[in-house]
Amino acid sequence: MENTARPSLDQIWGWLAEVPDPEIPVISLTDLGIIRDVAWQEDELVVTVTPTYSGCPATSIINLDIETALRSKGIEQLRLERRLSPAWTTDWLSAEGREKLRVYGITPPVDGTAANGVLLDRARSLSGGNITITCPRCSSANTEKISQFGSTPCKASYRCKDCLEPFDYFKCI
């Protein structure tokens, strides 16, 4: 970036908002909430990334995609930092990201549930409170879990009993 003004952090966040998640390309890395921080440290740009889980197979591709995107914008001094604590949670998904998932055909996570769909609020769970996984295509609540494991580790497979379409549910983590 010789003889040019340094890009603003807002501009850099905007560039990162265009980098798709390699496993679910309909949402960006910022929609997913894994870009934790972007900061200039003197002339070096530091991007802090928290993977969705420590063994995520897409982590190296995500880092390469971030680096490629920022270098294409002229960022030469770049460092990616991996932050594991606090651990990523589906609470970090943006509202826009959740809607993009739904439109794409993946039911976004139901807040307050564990990965197996059980309510984390023990009082609600004991009183018979159940979550409803709705079909992203027809919005029916008449659905059934086919498998706890879907096309990626962060999704479960469901089927709608009304429209008969299979769909993924993005597990709450």
Residue frames relative to the residue before (quaternion, step in Angstrom):
aa qw qx qy qz dx dy dz
M 1.0000 0.0000 0.0000 0.0000 0.00 0.00 0.00
E 0.1410 0.8250 -0.5336 0.1215 3.55 0.80 0.94
N 0.8691 0.0654 -0.0732 0.4848 3.54 -1.10 0.89
T 0.6189 0.4857 -0.3920 0.4769 3.61 1.00 0.66
A 0.5725 -0.5791 0.4489 0.3679 3.52 -1.23 0.47
R 0.5041 -0.6436 0.4884 0.3053 3.53 -1.06 0.77
P 0.4821 -0.6701 0.4726 0.3085 3.61 -0.86 0.89
S 0.5010 -0.6429 0.4854 0.3164 3.55 -1.10 0.67
L 0.6245 -0.5331 0.4090 0.3981 3.56 -1.24 0.37
D 0.6078 0.5473 -0.3535 0.4540 3.60 1.06 -0.68
Q 0.6482 0.5137 -0.3120 0.4676 3.56 0.99 -0.85
I 0.6529 0.5074 -0.3087 0.4700 3.58 0.99 -0.84
W 0.6255 0.5153 -0.3350 0.4806 3.61 0.97 -0.80
G 0.6290 0.5344 -0.3267 0.4605 3.59 1.03 -0.75
W 0.6486 0.5008 -0.3176 0.4771 3.58 0.97 -0.80
L 0.6701 0.4974 -0.2998 0.4622 3.57 0.95 -0.87
A 0.6039 0.5636 -0.3463 0.4447 3.59 1.16 -0.56
E 0.6548 0.4940 -0.3061 0.4833 3.59 1.26 -0.23
V 0.5781 0.5769 -0.3810 0.4335 3.61 1.26 -0.13
P 0.2883 -0.7942 0.5078 0.1681 3.61 -0.48 1.15
D 0.5336 -0.5631 0.5153 0.3643 3.53 -1.27 0.47
P 0.4582 -0.7190 0.4360 0.2880 3.65 -0.72 0.92
E 0.6947 0.4572 -0.2873 0.4753 3.62 1.11 -0.52
I 0.7702 0.1297 -0.0645 0.6212 3.58 1.15 -0.65
P 0.1401 -0.8770 0.4518 0.0847 3.59 0.45 1.21
V 0.5304 0.6306 -0.4173 0.3833 3.60 1.20 -0.10
I 0.7405 0.3160 -0.2155 0.5525 3.60 1.20 -0.38
S 0.4372 -0.6939 0.5112 0.2572 3.53 -1.15 0.66
L 0.6695 -0.4852 0.3763 0.4180 3.52 -1.30 0.20
T 0.6520 0.4836 -0.3253 0.4849 3.59 1.10 -0.58
D 0.5861 0.5436 -0.3682 0.4747 3.63 1.10 -0.60
L 0.6701 0.5096 -0.2793 0.4618 3.55 1.01 -0.90
G 0.3997 -0.7548 0.4380 0.2805 3.57 1.21 -0.48
I 0.4867 0.6891 -0.4303 0.3212 3.58 1.19 0.31
I 0.5760 0.5070 -0.3954 0.5049 3.61 1.24 -0.17
R 0.1878 -0.8402 0.5035 0.0723 3.56 -0.24 1.26
D 0.8080 -0.0645 0.0831 0.5797 3.57 1.01 -0.74
V 0.0849 -0.7356 0.6692 0.0622 3.51 -1.30 0.56
A 0.1491 0.8021 -0.5600 0.1445 3.58 -0.68 1.06
W 0.3762 -0.6691 0.5873 0.2568 3.50 -1.23 0.59
Q 0.0427 -0.7406 0.6699 0.0303 3.56 -0.99 0.90
E 0.7657 -0.1939 0.0171 0.6131 3.48 0.04 1.47
D 0.8012 -0.2471 0.1755 0.5160 3.65 -0.61 -1.04
E 0.6094 0.5524 -0.3481 0.4498 3.58 1.26 0.11
L 0.2997 -0.7283 0.5889 0.1815 3.56 -0.99 0.91
V 0.1235 -0.7852 0.6055 0.0390 3.56 -0.83 1.05
V 0.0814 -0.7753 0.6263 0.0076 3.56 -0.75 1.13
T 0.1845 -0.7899 0.5803 0.0722 3.55 -0.71 1.14
V 0.0819 -0.8105 0.5793 -0.0264 3.54 -0.75 1.16
T 0.1315 -0.7480 0.6457 0.0787 3.55 -1.05 0.88
P 0.3360 -0.7490 0.5264 0.2214 3.62 -0.51 1.09
T 0.6328 -0.5420 0.3871 0.3950 3.57 -1.20 0.46
Y 0.7463 -0.1389 0.0208 0.6506 3.54 1.24 -0.44
S 0.6785 -0.5610 0.2889 0.3761 3.56 -1.11 0.69
G 0.7416 0.3827 -0.2278 0.5018 3.61 1.10 -0.55
C 0.2703 0.7944 -0.5101 0.1887 3.60 1.21 0.32
P 0.4007 -0.7497 0.4714 0.2347 3.61 -0.64 1.08
A 0.6611 0.5260 -0.3099 0.4361 3.59 1.19 -0.38
T 0.4016 0.7599 -0.4541 0.2348 3.61 1.24 -0.17
S 0.6925 0.4675 -0.3036 0.4580 3.63 0.80 -0.91
I 0.6354 0.5101 -0.3308 0.4761 3.61 1.06 -0.70
I 0.6195 0.5383 -0.3372 0.4613 3.59 1.00 -0.81
N 0.6695 0.4926 -0.3040 0.4656 3.59 0.86 -0.92
L 0.6448 0.5088 -0.3170 0.4742 3.58 0.98 -0.81
D 0.6571 0.5099 -0.3116 0.4594 3.60 0.94 -0.83
I 0.6255 0.5194 -0.3328 0.4777 3.60 1.02 -0.77
E 0.6772 0.4981 -0.2899 0.4576 3.54 0.83 -1.01
T 0.6569 0.5146 -0.3093 0.4562 3.60 0.91 -0.91
A 0.6675 0.5103 -0.3009 0.4511 3.58 0.91 -0.95
L 0.7210 0.4424 -0.2636 0.4636 3.59 0.82 -0.93
R 0.6326 0.5106 -0.3432 0.4705 3.61 1.01 -0.67
S 0.6251 0.5388 -0.3415 0.4498 3.61 1.07 -0.66
K 0.6747 0.4562 -0.2795 0.5085 3.59 1.26 -0.38
G 0.6459 -0.5664 0.3057 0.4105 3.57 1.28 0.20
I 0.4659 0.6516 -0.4714 0.3689 3.60 1.20 0.18
E 0.1470 -0.8201 0.5504 0.0530 3.57 -0.54 1.19
Q 0.7356 0.3287 -0.1933 0.5599 3.57 0.96 -0.88
L 0.1864 0.7948 -0.5361 0.2147 3.55 -0.17 1.34
R 0.0042 0.7709 -0.6369 0.0098 3.53 -1.06 0.84
L 0.2015 -0.7545 0.6142 0.1135 3.55 -0.95 0.96
E 0.1218 -0.7817 0.6094 0.0525 3.54 -0.89 0.98
R 0.2887 -0.7428 0.5830 0.1582 3.54 -1.02 0.86
R 0.0559 -0.7909 0.6093 0.0046 3.57 -0.78 1.06
L 0.1869 -0.8169 0.5416 0.0672 3.56 -0.64 1.15
S 0.7644 0.2662 -0.1620 0.5644 3.58 1.24 -0.31
P 0.4572 -0.2664 -0.8349 0.1512 1.49 -1.51 1.96
A 0.5806 -0.5930 0.4358 0.3482 3.53 -1.19 0.63
W 0.5752 -0.5873 0.4491 0.3501 3.55 -1.16 0.69
T 0.0543 -0.7710 0.6343 0.0180 3.53 -1.17 0.68
T 0.5885 -0.5823 0.4198 0.3720 3.57 -1.15 0.53
D 0.4821 0.6420 -0.4450 0.3967 3.60 1.23 -0.12
W 0.6461 0.5444 -0.3108 0.4355 3.59 1.19 -0.54
L 0.4700 0.6457 -0.4597 0.3884 3.61 1.24 -0.09
S 0.4167 -0.7028 0.5112 0.2665 3.57 -0.87 0.89
A 0.6319 -0.5126 0.4130 0.4090 3.57 -1.26 0.38
E 0.6362 0.5221 -0.3230 0.4673 3.58 1.03 -0.79
G 0.6461 0.5245 -0.3118 0.4585 3.57 1.01 -0.82
R 0.6339 0.5270 -0.3229 0.4650 3.57 1.01 -0.82
E 0.6734 0.4814 -0.2982 0.4753 3.58 0.93 -0.85
K 0.6229 0.5328 -0.3387 0.4619 3.59 1.02 -0.75
L 0.6191 0.5335 -0.3378 0.4669 3.59 1.03 -0.77
R 0.6730 0.5128 -0.2976 0.4422 3.57 0.85 -1.01
V 0.6664 0.4979 -0.2958 0.4696 3.58 0.89 -0.94
Y 0.6594 0.5187 -0.2857 0.4632 3.57 1.10 -0.76
G 0.5736 -0.6122 0.3668 0.4020 3.58 1.24 -0.37
I 0.5921 0.5050 -0.3759 0.5032 3.57 1.27 0.42
T 0.3624 -0.7211 0.5420 0.2344 3.57 -0.73 1.02
P 0.4008 -0.7210 0.5048 0.2544 3.60 -0.72 1.01
P 0.6624 -0.5239 0.3453 0.4093 3.59 -1.20 0.42
V 0.3654 -0.6721 0.5963 0.2430 3.52 -1.19 0.68
D 0.4251 -0.7311 0.4692 0.2541 3.57 -0.53 1.16
G 0.7938 0.3197 -0.2410 0.4578 3.53 -1.14 0.70
T 0.6344 0.4961 -0.3491 0.4791 3.58 1.20 0.41
A 0.4671 -0.6308 0.5352 0.3123 3.52 -1.25 0.45
A 0.7248 -0.4457 0.3003 0.4311 3.57 -1.29 0.20
N 0.6903 0.4674 -0.2907 0.4695 3.60 1.12 -0.53
G 0.5969 -0.6018 0.3495 0.3992 3.60 1.27 0.15
V 0.5220 0.6256 -0.4212 0.3984 3.61 1.25 0.05
L 0.5198 -0.6401 0.4681 0.3178 3.56 -1.00 0.82
L 0.3992 -0.7132 0.5254 0.2365 3.55 -0.98 0.88
D 0.6037 0.5329 -0.3473 0.4806 3.59 1.18 -0.53
R 0.3279 -0.7961 0.4762 0.1786 3.56 -0.08 1.32
A 0.6286 0.5402 -0.3466 0.4393 3.61 0.97 -0.77
R 0.6688 0.4786 -0.3006 0.4829 3.61 0.94 -0.87
S 0.6444 0.5366 -0.3183 0.4421 3.54 1.00 -0.88
L 0.6893 0.4806 -0.2802 0.4641 3.59 0.92 -0.91
S 0.6852 0.4685 -0.2916 0.4753 3.58 1.12 -0.56
G 0.6491 -0.5516 0.3125 0.4204 3.58 1.23 0.29
G 0.4283 0.7043 -0.4722 0.3124 3.60 1.21 0.14
N 0.0387 -0.7940 0.6066 -0.0099 3.56 -0.76 1.02
I 0.4405 -0.6606 0.5262 0.3043 3.53 -1.19 0.47
T 0.2677 -0.7327 0.6008 0.1747 3.50 -1.26 0.41
I 0.1718 -0.7482 0.6348 0.0878 3.54 -0.79 1.07
T 0.1587 -0.8212 0.5437 0.0701 3.57 -0.40 1.20
C 0.5601 -0.5966 0.4657 0.3367 3.51 -1.22 0.60
P 0.3976 -0.7318 0.4943 0.2492 3.62 -0.77 0.94
R 0.6491 0.5305 -0.3189 0.4422 3.61 1.20 -0.32
C 0.8333 0.1490 -0.0554 0.5295 3.59 0.78 -1.02
S 0.4429 -0.7309 0.4075 0.3219 3.60 1.37 -0.01
S 0.3801 0.7247 -0.4900 0.3004 3.59 1.20 0.32
A 0.3475 -0.7147 0.5702 0.2083 3.54 -1.17 0.71
N 0.5389 0.6146 -0.3931 0.4211 3.58 1.32 -0.01
T 0.2996 0.7624 -0.4984 0.2838 3.56 0.42 1.31
E 0.1524 -0.7750 0.6045 0.1035 3.54 -1.29 0.35
K 0.4597 -0.6595 0.5204 0.2880 3.53 -1.16 0.72
I 0.2755 -0.7527 0.5812 0.1406 3.56 -0.92 0.99
S 0.7913 -0.0992 0.1124 0.5928 3.54 0.95 -0.95
Q 0.5157 -0.6342 0.4860 0.3094 3.56 -1.09 0.74
F 0.7429 0.3496 -0.1903 0.5382 3.57 1.23 -0.47
G 0.1632 -0.8084 0.5630 0.0541 3.55 -0.76 1.11
S 0.8191 -0.2598 0.1933 0.4734 3.53 -1.22 -0.59
T 0.7495 0.1232 -0.1173 0.6398 3.58 1.29 -0.32
P 0.6659 -0.5284 0.3279 0.4122 3.63 -1.13 0.42
C 0.6891 0.4925 -0.2907 0.4451 3.61 1.11 -0.53
K 0.7061 0.4211 -0.2657 0.5035 3.61 1.25 0.10
A 0.2352 -0.7194 0.6339 0.1587 3.54 -1.32 0.51
S 0.4191 -0.7042 0.5155 0.2506 3.59 -1.19 0.56
Y 0.0407 -0.7839 0.6191 -0.0250 3.54 -0.94 1.03
R 0.1688 -0.7434 0.6311 0.1435 3.54 -1.36 0.19
C 0.3766 -0.6951 0.5700 0.2237 3.52 -1.10 0.80
K 0.3544 -0.7523 0.5191 0.1973 3.59 -0.81 1.00
D 0.6430 0.5173 -0.3306 0.4580 3.60 1.24 -0.25
C 0.7960 0.2454 -0.1441 0.5342 3.59 0.68 -1.04
L 0.4015 -0.7691 0.4075 0.2850 3.58 1.42 -0.08
E 0.4866 0.6695 -0.4300 0.3606 3.59 1.23 0.27
P 0.3832 -0.6776 0.5668 0.2696 3.58 -1.06 0.71
F 0.0378 0.7890 -0.6131 0.0105 3.57 -1.19 0.50
D 0.4582 -0.6521 0.5306 0.2885 3.52 -1.33 0.34
Y 0.1919 -0.7208 0.6520 0.1363 3.53 -1.24 0.61
F 0.3336 -0.7276 0.5660 0.1974 3.58 -0.75 1.07
K 0.3844 -0.7706 0.4647 0.2058 3.55 -0.36 1.28
C 0.4395 -0.6523 0.5534 0.2740 3.52 -1.16 0.70
I 0.0567 -0.8006 0.5965 -0.0051 3.56 -0.73 1.06
